[in-house]
Amino acid sequence: MRASATVDLLVGRKKLSSAGSGGRPATAALLDFCAAHNITADIELFPSKQVNEALERLARNDVRYRFVLDMSDLS
């Protein structure tokens, strides 16, 4: 977040909120439900070295599926 964005929230008493994920128990229950019903997400997997390509495509609105970065190649 750019520095002025924080100030922009303060001017005029704006509020930033989020629904959140529901916490660990709710997330675990959701994942269990999805596993039991074979519900999966379509993703496009990128190796971490292609993060710039993913960000460029995101900026161009060239996204069909959720982007996932594989961070396993960093260790």
C-alpha positions in Angstrom: 0.0 0.0 0.0 1.4 3.4 -0.9 2.0 5.8 1.9 -0.6 8.3 0.7 -3.2 5.6 0.6 -3.1 5.3 4.3 -3.6 9.1 4.7 -6.5 8.8 2.1 -8.3 6.5 4.5 -7.9 8.9 7.4 -9.3 11.9 5.6 -13.1 11.9 5.8 -13.1 9.1 8.4 -13.2 6.3 5.9 -13.1 2.8 7.1 -11.4 -0.3 5.7 -12.9 -3.7 6.6 -12.7 -7.3 5.6 -14.9 -10.4 6.0 -11.8 -12.4 6.8 -11.5 -16.1 6.3 -13.5 -17.2 9.3 -10.5 -18.5 11.2 -8.8 -21.9 11.2 -11.7 -24.0 12.3 -14.0 -22.6 9.6 -11.2 -22.9 7.0 -10.6 -26.5 7.9 -14.3 -27.3 7.7 -14.5 -25.7 4.3 -11.5 -27.7 3.0 -12.9 -30.9 4.4 -16.2 -30.2 2.7 -14.5 -29.5 -0.6 -12.4 -32.7 -0.3 -15.5 -34.8 0.4 -17.3 -33.4 -2.6 -14.4 -33.3 -5.0 -14.6 -29.5 -5.3 -11.3 -28.0 -6.7 -10.1 -24.7 -7.9 -8.7 -24.1 -11.4 -5.3 -22.5 -11.0 -2.4 -21.4 -13.2 0.8 -22.4 -11.4 3.9 -20.3 -11.9 7.4 -21.0 -10.6 8.6 -18.2 -8.3 11.0 -16.9 -10.9 8.0 -16.0 -13.1 6.4 -13.6 -10.6 7.0 -10.6 -12.8 5.2 -12.4 -15.7 2.2 -13.1 -13.4 2.1 -9.5 -12.2 2.3 -8.2 -15.8 -0.6 -10.4 -16.9 -2.6 -9.4 -13.9 -2.0 -5.7 -14.8 -3.3 -6.5 -18.4 -6.3 -8.3 -17.0 -5.0 -11.4 -18.7 -6.1 -13.8 -16.0 -8.5 -16.7 -16.5 -7.7 -18.7 -13.3 -6.3 -17.9 -9.9 -2.5 -17.5 -10.1 -0.5 -19.6 -7.7 3.3 -19.1 -7.2 5.2 -22.2 -6.4 7.7 -21.1 -3.7 9.3 -24.5 -3.3 12.1 -23.6 -5.6 13.3 -20.9 -3.2 14.8 -23.2 -0.6 
